[in-house]
Amino acid sequence: MILALVLISAAASVSADQRVAGPAIACGAAFSIRLQKGEALEWRDTRMDFLVYRFRQGDKVTVIYEGNAPQPGGIVHNTGRDAPSKVVVHGGKDVAACLRFDGSDRSKCPPKTPKW
């Protein structure tokens, strides 16, 4: 019983959901996106060597991958970093066009070093 509680506590501390709702600027390790009212960026840090974000616009959900070994398909941006080396948008050219990898929006993001 005690072991089960320890495992549940450890799992809960590792995979906490995170969410930024608009209007705001949401930041990944290598990108930023300006969120409008009714939009949100959600993710769970599972301590793996990648992050998967869900960009929500009402009922529409677009998946954004940030890491080094994406699944095939999607719109790929090479970041020029060691990690994450790629940001891939699965599901929408319009969302891919909203991502910023430098510039004034990106400069408002705190420095993030991936934990992988």
C-alpha positions in Angstrom: 0.0 0.0 0.0 2.8 2.5 0.9 4.6 1.6 -2.3 1.5 2.3 -4.3 1.2 5.8 -2.7 4.8 6.5 -3.5 4.3 5.6 -7.1 1.1 7.6 -7.5 2.9 10.6 -5.9 5.9 10.3 -8.2 3.7 10.0 -11.3 1.6 13.0 -10.3 4.7 15.2 -9.7 6.2 14.2 -13.1 3.2 14.7 -15.4 1.4 17.8 -14.3 -0.8 19.4 -16.9 0.0 23.0 -17.8 -2.2 25.5 -19.7 -1.9 29.1 -20.9 -5.1 30.7 -22.0 -5.4 33.8 -24.2 -5.0 36.6 -24.5 -1.4 35.9 -23.7 1.9 34.8 -25.2 2.6 31.1 -24.6 6.2 29.8 -24.8 7.7 26.5 -25.7 11.4 25.8 -25.4 12.0 27.0 -29.0 8.8 28.8 -30.0 6.2 31.3 -28.9 2.6 31.8 -30.0 0.3 34.8 -29.4 -3.0 33.4 -28.0 -6.2 35.3 -28.7 -9.3 35.1 -26.5 -10.8 31.6 -26.7 -7.4 30.0 -27.5 -5.2 28.0 -25.2 -1.9 26.0 -25.3 -1.8 22.9 -23.2 0.9 20.4 -22.5 2.2 17.8 -20.1 5.9 17.5 -19.2 6.4 13.7 -19.0 10.2 14.2 -18.6 10.7 12.5 -22.0 13.0 14.0 -24.7 10.1 15.8 -26.3 6.9 17.8 -25.6 3.5 17.6 -27.3 1.4 20.7 -27.1 -2.3 21.0 -27.9 -3.3 24.3 -29.3 -7.0 24.8 -28.8 -9.2 27.2 -30.8 -12.7 26.4 -29.6 -13.5 22.8 -30.6 -10.5 22.7 -33.0 -7.2 21.1 -31.7 -3.9 21.3 -33.4 -1.0 19.2 -32.2 2.5 20.8 -31.9 5.5 18.6 -31.4 8.8 20.0 -29.9 11.7 17.6 -29.9 14.4 15.8 -32.0 12.5 12.8 -33.6 9.1 13.7 -34.9 6.5 11.4 -36.4 6.3 11.7 -40.2 4.0 14.4 -41.6 3.2 17.9 -40.5 4.8 21.2 -41.1 8.5 21.0 -39.8 10.5 23.9 -38.6 14.2 23.2 -37.9 15.1 25.3 -34.8 18.9 25.4 -35.2 19.2 24.2 -31.6 20.6 20.9 -30.3 17.4 20.3 -28.4 14.7 20.7 -29.4 15.9 20.6 -33.0 12.4 20.5 -34.5 9.0 22.0 -34.0 6.3 20.2 -36.0 2.7 21.3 -36.5 0.2 18.6 -37.2 -3.0 19.9 -38.6 -2.9 23.5 -39.7 -0.8 25.8 -41.9 -2.6 28.7 -40.2 -1.3 27.6 -36.8 2.2 27.0 -38.2 2.2 30.6 -39.5 1.4 31.9 -36.0 4.5 30.3 -34.4 7.5 32.6 -33.7 11.0 31.4 -33.3 12.6 34.8 -32.7 11.6 38.5 -32.6 9.7 40.6 -30.1 7.1 37.9 -29.0 9.8 35.3 -28.5 12.0 37.8 -26.5 9.2 38.0 -23.9 9.6 34.3 -23.1 11.6 33.2 -20.2 14.7 31.2 -21.1 13.7 27.5 -21.1 16.2 24.7 -21.1 14.5 21.4 -21.9 14.9 18.9 -19.0 15.8 16.1 -21.3 
